[in-house]
């Protein structure tokens, strides 16, 4: 299998991130006015509601990230960004597809882990012989040219 390079993977990541940002802005506009209204009131109860709405926003965005990657990578190994750049995610174990849970965790928890320490988990692909990131190593995957 011909592994996808760092820069093509990065560009696909940016394209997928663009779709995530559109959703984040939409949800933020909906919840943001409520959050701003409650936190500016000075009331303890309304501050609590504002904090709860902020946590809800984070949960919604993380859940969307899980569902987005879980669905697309489980379906055919290609997120929208990967499809546009002709690459896909495959299991290192030959013949096995990514389960919905593995795909969703790779695209949410795995991405967070790779980005946790100054993005070193992503940059790892530059020095790894198989162009693997930390989330590839954790979830037993490769990104290959399609």
Phi and psi in degrees as a GROMACS rama.xvg file:
@    title "Ramachandran Plot"
@    xaxis  label "Phi"
@    yaxis  label "Psi"
@TYPE xy
-89.5248  113.119  UNK-2
-73.3085  144.043  UNK-3
-73.9786  144.891  UNK-4
-80.4698  168.204  UNK-5
-59.0671  -48.2776  UNK-6
-70.8049  -34.945  UNK-7
-68.8716  -37.655  UNK-8
-64.2838  -41.8076  UNK-9
-63.1235  -42.6229  UNK-10
-65.1623  -39.7309  UNK-11
-63.6755  -39.6697  UNK-12
-60.1137  -42.4985  UNK-13
-64.5381  -41.1804  UNK-14
-62.8971  -45.5576  UNK-15
-63.7841  -38.5473  UNK-16
-61.3228  -34.5416  UNK-17
-59.6033  -43.4425  UNK-18
-66.3306  -36.8599  UNK-19
-66.2535  -39.5215  UNK-20
-65.1098  -40.2026  UNK-21
-59.0215  -45.2738  UNK-22
-64.5084  -43.8641  UNK-23
-59.9868  -42.7505  UNK-24
-63.5327  -41.6913  UNK-25
-62.5449  -48.5962  UNK-26
-65.7513  -39.6985  UNK-27
-63.7653  -39.1965  UNK-28
-63.0977  -42.5608  UNK-29
-67.2304  -51.5943  UNK-30
-83.4447  -25.1867  UNK-31
-60.8481  -42.4043  UNK-32
-64.7346  -36.7746  UNK-33
-66.4252  -43.7666  UNK-34
-62.7211  -46.3738  UNK-35
-63.8264  -40.207  UNK-36
-63.9133  -45.1602  UNK-37
-72.6825  -38.9037  UNK-38
-76.3152  -21.085  UNK-39
-87.0349  -6.53453  UNK-40
-74.5448  -25.575  UNK-41
85.1319  -7.90212  UNK-42
-81.1605  137.84  UNK-43
-59.9628  -41.6292  UNK-44
-64.9248  -44.8131  UNK-45
-69.3651  -32.8697  UNK-46
-63.0201  -39.5697  UNK-47
-61.7732  -44.749  UNK-48
-62.1824  -40.0101  UNK-49
-63.2386  -42.1871  UNK-50
-64.5874  -41.3126  UNK-51
-62.4405  -40.2872  UNK-52
-66.6995  -35.6093  UNK-53
-64.8902  -43.3988  UNK-54
-64.0964  -42.0316  UNK-55
-59.5984  -41.1174  UNK-56
-59.5523  -46.6912  UNK-57
-62.7558  -41.5739  UNK-58
-65.0984  -42.6154  UNK-59
-61.335  -44.4336  UNK-60
-67.7797  -39.9813  UNK-61
-66.0564  -40.8737  UNK-62
-64.0089  -42.1467  UNK-63
-61.6323  -42.9828  UNK-64
-60.3664  -44.0792  UNK-65
-60.3698  -47.6871  UNK-66
-67.9882  -40.6691  UNK-67
-59.3802  -56.0196  UNK-68
-72.3261  -36.7984  UNK-69
-58.318  -44.7812  UNK-70
-67.5755  -55.2499  UNK-71
-67.5169  -43.15  UNK-72
-72.7252  -30.0061  UNK-73
-73.0726  -36.5415  UNK-74
-67.2343  -53.5575  UNK-75
-147.811  11.8529  UNK-76
79.31  5.54284  UNK-77
-127.403  121.348  UNK-78
-78.5884  175.479  UNK-79
-60.736  -44.9733  UNK-80
-61.8834  -40.98  UNK-81
-68.1001  -38.1294  UNK-82
-61.4291  -42.2261  UNK-83
-65.5062  -25.7723  UNK-84
-108.778  12.9102  UNK-85
55.4713  57.5729  UNK-86
-144.633  165.73  UNK-87
-152.71  162.933  UNK-88
-96.2468  131.828  UNK-89
-131.374  157.753  UNK-90
-74.3015  145.258  UNK-91
-68.8184  -28.9155  UNK-92
-76.0404  111.381  UNK-93
-56.9136  137.198  UNK-94
86.0747  -4.95484  UNK-95
-101.552  132.693  UNK-96
-84.5552  161.328  UNK-97
-75.5422  127.298  UNK-98
-71.8503  161.283  UNK-99
-58.1202  -43.1596  UNK-100
-66.0556  -47.3238  UNK-101
-61.122  -44.1296  UNK-102
-64.3047  -45.2875  UNK-103
-64.4712  -41.5104  UNK-104
-68.8578  -37.1728  UNK-105
-62.3405  -42.5035  UNK-106
-80.9235  -13.8157  UNK-107
-112.173  -76.2973  UNK-108
-59.0207  -44.6483  UNK-109
-61.5526  -42.9426  UNK-110
-64.3626  -38.9893  UNK-111
-65.0807  -41.881  UNK-112
-63.7931  -44.1714  UNK-113
-64.3233  -30.0145  UNK-114
-92.4236  -6.37324  UNK-115
-59.0623  -46.4732  UNK-116
-106.396  81.3698  UNK-117
55.2231  27.7177  UNK-118
72.6569  15.7749  UNK-119
-60.4403  -30.8637  UNK-120
-65.1683  -32.0246  UNK-121
-76.7528  -44.2041  UNK-122
-65.342  -19.9895  UNK-123
-55.8556  -30.5733  UNK-124
-61.5808  -23.7829  UNK-125
-69.7084  -28.5685  UNK-126
-109.585  -9.64855  UNK-127
-80.3859  138.707  UNK-128
-62.0244  -30.7034  UNK-129
-102.708  13.3309  UNK-130
57.0932  34.6165  UNK-131
-88.0849  140.456  UNK-132
-93.179  176.155  UNK-133
-62.9546  -39.9205  UNK-134
-68.8082  -26.8363  UNK-135
-65.6769  -44.3193  UNK-136
-65.1691  -42.3022  UNK-137
-65.7397  -41.471  UNK-138
-104.612  14.8172  UNK-139
57.1266  52.2764  UNK-140
-130.924  160.69  UNK-141
-129.027  153.908  UNK-142
-108.073  120.67  UNK-143
-121.293  158.602  UNK-144
-71.3733  141.321  UNK-145
